[in-house]
Amino acid sequence: MGSTYTIDLYGTDRIYMEDAADSAFDEVKRIDEMLSNYKPDSELTQVNRRAAQAPVKVSREFFDLLAHCLEYSRQSDGAFDVTVGPLMKVWGFYKGSGHLPHRAEVQAALTKVGARHVRLDPVQRTVQFDRAGVELDPGGIGKGYAVDRMVEVLKKKGVTTALVAGSGSSIYGMGAPPSESRGWRVEIKNPWDTSKTSAEVFLKDMSMSTSGSYEKFFRAEGKTYAHIMDPRTGFPAQGSVSVSVVSPKTLDSEAWAKPYFVNGRQWAVRHKPRDFRVFFCEDRTDQPCAWLQ
């Protein structure tokens, strides 16, 4: 998935802990075989290649994850969309650092974007697209799902204290390290100077995911364009700089960081569940960063 995964473990049996960590890393490799849009034989690639021609039978795991993605899209007013792939390609974020496309290219890509183009058949467990060119992109959810699966593997192995991270942007803290009863201390970077810290969080059986415009962007014609796309307009979201979401599941924290970023602070305030915490940084001079109330 183009990401580096790390695990920090506490325990009394080093050999047992290393075995547990190896099993968790094996789980990441398995998920990569399912969700990678870079591997020609992955389940995702097979769906993208064939689903516009006929229904494609998929694994229960893939089907359930895609169903979650479509529900995120519905709940976020379309700000989260797993079919954003054509837009990411036209903006050059798929395998490059990005470039400014012609408006006609954006409009053409938009005709292939939208959760409405994905048809799920729960009885046959199939996926079908209603038009050619539709393409699933798991970039907004893959790391979070992988981290949650790694945590489940560690729990089954008897691990009770661990910090699991995907690229440092999707993190789950199991239990609390011996030195800090509040949980695992995680810093939220200052998006304008990543060598500094804007806030800190203690994760104890909780996750945190961050989406920031400083992660991948380019400048053109005097404007900055980041990789976090508004799938309804076809253009990178403006106004937000970074959003960090703390929630019980990493799948949720990663998925919801995007629509909060795209839809903005006020939308996030209205739609944030009670068990979520959200740290918001906006492109403004008066108190640009704050926890949402």
Summary of the structure (lengths in Angstrom):
residues: 293
radius of gyration: 19.2
end to end distance: 33.9
largest distance: 60.4
contacts: 983
relative contact order: 0.14
helix: 35%
strand: 27%
